[in-house]
């Protein structure tokens, strides 16, 4: 009788090395892209949550003030007014720390950040209160004037009381305008994402929410763009 022996053929070392090299190339191409997509998704969701949070807080402040942002509080236009307004905001939110106007910078918010293009952006915080929320978000709260007439809106009237900067993930990176740092306008009628085309602010997304723009304020209009489009399409 003749016995036939079956031989099992496996992968050679060379074939395994080639397969691993191919997988490494695929991972190098796809993993960064997947991380970017995931980060953008998280930024968009964080912005949506923070917008609702701020809108609810400002609406409550307005309800206590006759339905308007004009003359919130009795202090004259000064650091005292801004500090009093910060207290009001934090009474509606869960602030774990407030850094009042003229306090040391860099404690409750960044001294500097990056624009959407990647250049340095410096916050003027000598006279702006800041706060840290229990969820880790950071705020710059600037209620600049109780008359709410800081700058002209698209309809030719001066309706702005100030603005609020928000870092949706605190001191974690990237600390970049239009990614995790966004700006909201405080108007007589409430809060609005800066860059909202249909609102009372003049928005030019090509200049102020465009990674290719050399504008020194590139990223400042991204809150309006992201919330209008429902995505971070840049």
BAZADREN-315744 format. One record per residue (C-alpha): residue number from 0; residue in one letter; x, y, z. Coordinates in steps of 0.25 Angstrom, whole numbers, padded with zeros to 4 digits, always signed. Example, Ala and Ser with C-alpha at 12.3 -4.5 7.8 and 13.67 -1.06 7.14 Angstrom:
<nodes>
+-----+------+-------+-------+-------+
|  nr | rest |    px |    py |    pz |
+-----+------+-------+-------+-------+
|   0 |    A | +0049 | -0018 | +0031 |
|   1 |    S | +0055 | -0004 | +0029 |
+-----+------+-------+-------+-------+
</nodes>
This chain:
<nodes>
+-----+------+-------+-------+-------+
|  nr | rest |    px |    py |    pz |
+-----+------+-------+-------+-------+
|   0 |    X | +0000 | +0000 | +0000 |
|   1 |    X | +0005 | +0014 | -0004 |
|   2 |    X | +0003 | +0024 | +0007 |
|   3 |    X | +0001 | +0039 | +0002 |
|   4 |    X | +0005 | +0050 | +0012 |
|   5 |    X | -0002 | +0063 | +0011 |
|   6 |    X | +0007 | +0075 | +0013 |
|   7 |    X | +0001 | +0088 | +0019 |
|   8 |    X | +0006 | +0100 | +0012 |
|   9 |    X | +0007 | +0113 | +0021 |
|  10 |    X | +0011 | +0127 | +0018 |
|  11 |    X | +0026 | +0130 | +0017 |
|  12 |    X | +0033 | +0140 | +0025 |
|  13 |    X | +0034 | +0149 | +0013 |
|  14 |    X | +0019 | +0148 | +0010 |
|  15 |    X | +0016 | +0152 | +0025 |
|  16 |    X | +0025 | +0164 | +0024 |
|  17 |    X | +0019 | +0169 | +0011 |
|  18 |    X | +0005 | +0167 | +0017 |
|  19 |    X | +0009 | +0175 | +0030 |
|  20 |    X | +0015 | +0186 | +0021 |
|  21 |    X | +0003 | +0187 | +0013 |
|  22 |    X | -0006 | +0188 | +0026 |
|  23 |    X | +0004 | +0199 | +0031 |
|  24 |    X | +0002 | +0207 | +0019 |
|  25 |    X | -0013 | +0206 | +0019 |
|  26 |    X | -0013 | +0210 | +0034 |
|  27 |    X | -0004 | +0222 | +0032 |
|  28 |    X | -0014 | +0227 | +0021 |
|  29 |    X | -0027 | +0224 | +0028 |
|  30 |    X | -0025 | +0225 | +0043 |
|  31 |    X | -0021 | +0240 | +0043 |
|  32 |    X | -0033 | +0243 | +0034 |
|  33 |    X | -0043 | +0235 | +0043 |
|  34 |    X | -0037 | +0243 | +0055 |
|  35 |    X | -0039 | +0256 | +0048 |
|  36 |    X | -0054 | +0252 | +0045 |
|  37 |    X | -0056 | +0248 | +0059 |
|  38 |    X | -0050 | +0260 | +0065 |
|  39 |    X | -0059 | +0269 | +0056 |
|  40 |    X | -0071 | +0261 | +0060 |
|  41 |    X | -0068 | +0263 | +0074 |
|  42 |    X | -0065 | +0278 | +0072 |
|  43 |    X | -0079 | +0280 | +0065 |
|  44 |    X | -0086 | +0273 | +0076 |
|  45 |    X | -0079 | +0281 | +0087 |
|  46 |    X | -0083 | +0294 | +0080 |
|  47 |    X | -0097 | +0290 | +0078 |
|  48 |    X | -0098 | +0286 | +0093 |
|  49 |    X | -0091 | +0299 | +0097 |
|  50 |    X | -0100 | +0308 | +0089 |
|  51 |    X | -0112 | +0302 | +0095 |
|  52 |    X | -0106 | +0304 | +0109 |
|  53 |    X | -0102 | +0318 | +0107 |
|  54 |    X | -0116 | +0321 | +0100 |
|  55 |    X | -0123 | +0316 | +0112 |
|  56 |    X | -0115 | +0324 | +0122 |
|  57 |    X | -0116 | +0337 | +0114 |
|  58 |    X | -0131 | +0335 | +0112 |
|  59 |    X | -0133 | +0333 | +0127 |
|  60 |    X | -0125 | +0346 | +0130 |
|  61 |    X | -0133 | +0353 | +0120 |
|  62 |    X | -0146 | +0348 | +0126 |
|  63 |    X | -0141 | +0354 | +0139 |
|  64 |    X | -0138 | +0367 | +0132 |
|  65 |    X | -0151 | +0370 | +0125 |
|  66 |    X | -0148 | +0362 | +0113 |
|  67 |    X | -0136 | +0370 | +0108 |
|  68 |    X | -0121 | +0370 | +0110 |
|  69 |    X | -0121 | +0385 | +0111 |
|  70 |    X | -0117 | +0390 | +0125 |
|  71 |    X | -0115 | +0376 | +0132 |
|  72 |    X | -0110 | +0380 | +0146 |
|  73 |    X | -0109 | +0394 | +0152 |
|  74 |    X | -0094 | +0396 | +0151 |
|  75 |    X | -0088 | +0407 | +0142 |
|  76 |    X | -0080 | +0402 | +0130 |
|  77 |    X | -0067 | +0397 | +0136 |
|  78 |    X | -0060 | +0385 | +0141 |
|  79 |    X | -0071 | +0385 | +0152 |
|  80 |    X | -0082 | +0383 | +0142 |
|  81 |    X | -0075 | +0372 | +0135 |
|  82 |    X | -0072 | +0365 | +0148 |
|  83 |    X | -0087 | +0366 | +0152 |
|  84 |    X | -0091 | +0361 | +0138 |
|  85 |    X | -0081 | +0349 | +0140 |
|  86 |    X | -0088 | +0346 | +0153 |
|  87 |    X | -0101 | +0346 | +0146 |
|  88 |    X | -0097 | +0336 | +0136 |
|  89 |    X | -0091 | +0327 | +0146 |
|  90 |    X | -0103 | +0328 | +0154 |
|  91 |    X | -0110 | +0321 | +0142 |
|  92 |    X | -0099 | +0311 | +0139 |
|  93 |    X | -0090 | +0302 | +0148 |
|  94 |    X | -0077 | +0310 | +0149 |
|  95 |    X | -0067 | +0304 | +0158 |
|  96 |    X | -0057 | +0316 | +0157 |
|  97 |    X | -0059 | +0331 | +0153 |
|  98 |    X | -0047 | +0340 | +0149 |
|  99 |    X | -0052 | +0354 | +0150 |
| 100 |    X | -0047 | +0366 | +0142 |
| 101 |    X | -0033 | +0370 | +0144 |
| 102 |    X | -0029 | +0357 | +0150 |
| 103 |    X | -0017 | +0349 | +0146 |
| 104 |    X | -0019 | +0344 | +0131 |
| 105 |    X | -0017 | +0329 | +0128 |
| 106 |    X | -0024 | +0324 | +0140 |
| 107 |    X | -0038 | +0322 | +0135 |
| 108 |    X | -0036 | +0323 | +0120 |
| 109 |    X | -0024 | +0323 | +0110 |
| 110 |    X | -0015 | +0335 | +0108 |
| 111 |    X | -0013 | +0331 | +0094 |
| 112 |    X | -0019 | +0322 | +0084 |
| 113 |    X | -0017 | +0319 | +0069 |
| 114 |    X | -0026 | +0324 | +0058 |
| 115 |    X | -0032 | +0314 | +0048 |
| 116 |    X | -0020 | +0316 | +0039 |
| 117 |    X | -0010 | +0313 | +0051 |
| 118 |    X | -0005 | +0327 | +0054 |
| 119 |    X | -0005 | +0333 | +0068 |
| 120 |    X | -0017 | +0339 | +0074 |
| 121 |    X | -0016 | +0347 | +0087 |
| 122 |    X | -0028 | +0350 | +0096 |
| 123 |    X | -0029 | +0363 | +0102 |
| 124 |    X | -0033 | +0359 | +0116 |
| 125 |    X | -0029 | +0370 | +0125 |
| 126 |    X | -0043 | +0375 | +0127 |
| 127 |    X | -0051 | +0362 | +0123 |
| 128 |    X | -0056 | +0352 | +0134 |
| 129 |    X | -0054 | +0338 | +0131 |
| 130 |    X | -0060 | +0325 | +0137 |
| 131 |    X | -0058 | +0310 | +0137 |
| 132 |    X | -0071 | +0301 | +0137 |
| 133 |    X | -0072 | +0288 | +0144 |
| 134 |    X | -0073 | +0281 | +0130 |
| 135 |    X | -0059 | +0287 | +0127 |
| 136 |    X | -0063 | +0297 | +0118 |
| 137 |    X | -0056 | +0311 | +0118 |
| 138 |    X | -0063 | +0325 | +0117 |
| 139 |    X | -0059 | +0339 | +0114 |
| 140 |    X | -0071 | +0348 | +0118 |
| 141 |    X | -0071 | +0362 | +0112 |
| 142 |    X | -0083 | +0370 | +0115 |
| 143 |    X | -0077 | +0383 | +0110 |
| 144 |    X | -0088 | +0393 | +0111 |
| 145 |    X | -0101 | +0393 | +0118 |
| 146 |    X | -0107 | +0402 | +0106 |
| 147 |    X | -0104 | +0390 | +0096 |
| 148 |    X | -0099 | +0400 | +0085 |
| 149 |    X | -0085 | +0395 | +0083 |
| 150 |    X | -0085 | +0393 | +0068 |
| 151 |    X | -0094 | +0393 | +0056 |
| 152 |    X | -0102 | +0381 | +0051 |
| 153 |    X | -0106 | +0378 | +0037 |
| 154 |    X | -0119 | +0386 | +0039 |
| 155 |    X | -0111 | +0398 | +0042 |
| 156 |    X | -0114 | +0399 | +0057 |
| 157 |    X | -0105 | +0397 | +0068 |
| 158 |    X | -0110 | +0385 | +0076 |
| 159 |    X | -0098 | +0378 | +0082 |
| 160 |    X | -0095 | +0378 | +0097 |
| 161 |    X | -0082 | +0369 | +0096 |
| 162 |    X | -0078 | +0355 | +0094 |
| 163 |    X | -0075 | +0342 | +0100 |
| 164 |    X | -0063 | +0333 | +0096 |
| 165 |    X | -0065 | +0318 | +0099 |
| 166 |    X | -0055 | +0307 | +0099 |
| 167 |    X | -0063 | +0294 | +0098 |
| 168 |    X | -0052 | +0285 | +0103 |
| 169 |    X | -0045 | +0293 | +0113 |
| 170 |    X | -0030 | +0294 | +0113 |
| 171 |    X | -0029 | +0282 | +0104 |
| 172 |    X | -0023 | +0284 | +0090 |
| 173 |    X | -0024 | +0288 | +0080 |
| 174 |    X | -0028 | +0302 | +0086 |
| 175 |    X | -0032 | +0307 | +0072 |
| 176 |    X | -0042 | +0317 | +0067 |
| 177 |    X | -0053 | +0310 | +0059 |
| 178 |    X | -0049 | +0296 | +0065 |
| 179 |    X | -0051 | +0296 | +0080 |
| 180 |    X | -0052 | +0311 | +0082 |
| 181 |    X | -0064 | +0319 | +0077 |
| 182 |    X | -0070 | +0333 | +0079 |
| 183 |    X | -0084 | +0337 | +0082 |
| 184 |    X | -0090 | +0351 | +0081 |
| 185 |    X | -0098 | +0357 | +0092 |
| 186 |    X | -0109 | +0366 | +0086 |
| 187 |    X | -0121 | +0374 | +0091 |
| 188 |    X | -0129 | +0362 | +0087 |
| 189 |    X | -0121 | +0351 | +0093 |
| 190 |    X | -0109 | +0342 | +0089 |
| 191 |    X | -0105 | +0339 | +0074 |
| 192 |    X | -0093 | +0330 | +0069 |
| 193 |    X | -0083 | +0340 | +0062 |
| 194 |    X | -0084 | +0338 | +0047 |
| 195 |    X | -0099 | +0334 | +0046 |
| 196 |    X | -0102 | +0340 | +0032 |
| 197 |    X | -0117 | +0341 | +0035 |
| 198 |    X | -0115 | +0348 | +0049 |
| 199 |    X | -0111 | +0362 | +0053 |
| 200 |    X | -0096 | +0360 | +0050 |
| 201 |    X | -0089 | +0362 | +0037 |
| 202 |    X | -0082 | +0349 | +0033 |
| 203 |    X | -0071 | +0346 | +0023 |
| 204 |    X | -0068 | +0332 | +0024 |
| 205 |    X | -0057 | +0332 | +0013 |
| 206 |    X | -0049 | +0342 | +0022 |
| 207 |    X | -0052 | +0338 | +0036 |
| 208 |    X | -0055 | +0323 | +0035 |
| 209 |    X | -0046 | +0318 | +0025 |
| 210 |    X | -0033 | +0310 | +0027 |
| 211 |    X | -0026 | +0317 | +0015 |
| 212 |    X | -0030 | +0331 | +0020 |
| 213 |    X | -0018 | +0340 | +0025 |
| 214 |    X | -0028 | +0348 | +0034 |
| 215 |    X | -0023 | +0351 | +0048 |
| 216 |    X | -0037 | +0347 | +0053 |
| 217 |    X | -0039 | +0335 | +0045 |
| 218 |    X | -0048 | +0325 | +0052 |
| 219 |    X | -0057 | +0336 | +0059 |
| 220 |    X | -0069 | +0334 | +0050 |
| 221 |    X | -0068 | +0318 | +0050 |
| 222 |    X | -0079 | +0317 | +0061 |
| 223 |    X | -0089 | +0322 | +0051 |
| 224 |    X | -0084 | +0314 | +0039 |
| 225 |    X | -0084 | +0301 | +0047 |
| 226 |    X | -0098 | +0303 | +0053 |
| 227 |    X | -0104 | +0307 | +0040 |
| 228 |    X | -0098 | +0295 | +0032 |
| 229 |    X | -0099 | +0285 | +0043 |
| 230 |    X | -0085 | +0281 | +0041 |
| 231 |    X | -0070 | +0285 | +0041 |
| 232 |    X | -0068 | +0286 | +0026 |
| 233 |    X | -0054 | +0292 | +0026 |
+-----+------+-------+-------+-------+
</nodes>
